[in-house]
């Protein structure tokens, strides 16, 4: 019986899951450092802009999901869930950068 595409992806992910998780962790750390250095050190957060907090919350959830040892770490759907949360955090970070650029004169 031929395997479905998802089953093939799941088998391939299971073989290389540590590479995927380590790369997600590295990107997550980079985004956290960029978020803190761009917005907390410049004082934009003190003026009432909260998208950076939302971004850091999303990035924190991804960090916890990658650090907590579970047997789900080998499952593709579990990785996609945290990749989706990472993309939401990236969306808030990009929105923060656009807001910062648009209101840098104020």
N, C-alpha and C positions, 0 to 999 in steps of 0.2 A: 504494500500500500504506500503510495508516494506521500511524502510529508508536505504539509502546507508551507507556504512561504514563512509564516510566523514561526512554525516549528524549526525551520532551517535557521532563521535569525536567532531564535532562542538557543539553539545548539551552538551556533557560532559565538553568541554573546557569552554563554557559559564557559567556553574555552578561553576567552580573552577578557573576562569581566574585570580583572584587576587593572588592566590597562585603561579601560573606560572609566572606572571609578577614580583612578589616580589622576587622570587628565581632568575630570570634572572637579576634583578637589583642588587642583592647581589653579584652574580658572576661577573657582570660587574664592580662593585666597587672594588672587589678583584683584578681583572685583571688590572685595571687602577693603583692601588697602587703598584702592583707587577711590572708593566711596568715602572713606574716612578722610583721606588727605584732601580731596577736592571740596567737600562740603562742611565737614565739622571744623577743620582748621581755618577755613575762610570765613566762618561765621554765618553762612547762609541759613543754616538750620535754626539759629537763634532768632531769625526774623520770621519764623512761623511756616517754613516750608517743610512738609512732612513726607514727601515721596522718598527722601533718602532713608527715613526710618522704615518705610515699607520695603524698600530694597534690602536693607540690612536684615530685616526680619526674614524675608525670603531666603537670603543667602545663609542666614543662621540655621534655618530649617534644613537646607541642603547640607550644611556642615554636620549637623547632628545626624542626619540620615546616612551620611557616609562614614561617620565615626562609630555609631552604635552597631555592634556586631550582631547580625541576625543571619538566619539562613536565607532570607529573602534577597540578600545582596547578589546572589547568582541569577535572580529572575529578571528578565528583560523588562517586564511591566513596572517593576519597582524602580529600575534605573530610569525609565521614561518618565515616571511620576516626578522624580527629583530633577530630571533634566527640564521638565516643564516648569517646575518651581524656579529653577535657575533662570530660565528664559523670562519669567515674570519679573524676577529681580533685576535682570538686565534691562527689561522694558522700563522699569521705574528709574534705573540709573541713567538711561538715555534720556528719559523725560526730564530728569533733574539737570542733565547737562544742557539740554535745549532751553530749559527755564533759566539756567544760569547765564547762558549766552544772550538770551533775549533781554534779561533784566540786569545785565552787568553794569549798565550806566546809571541805574537807580540807586 
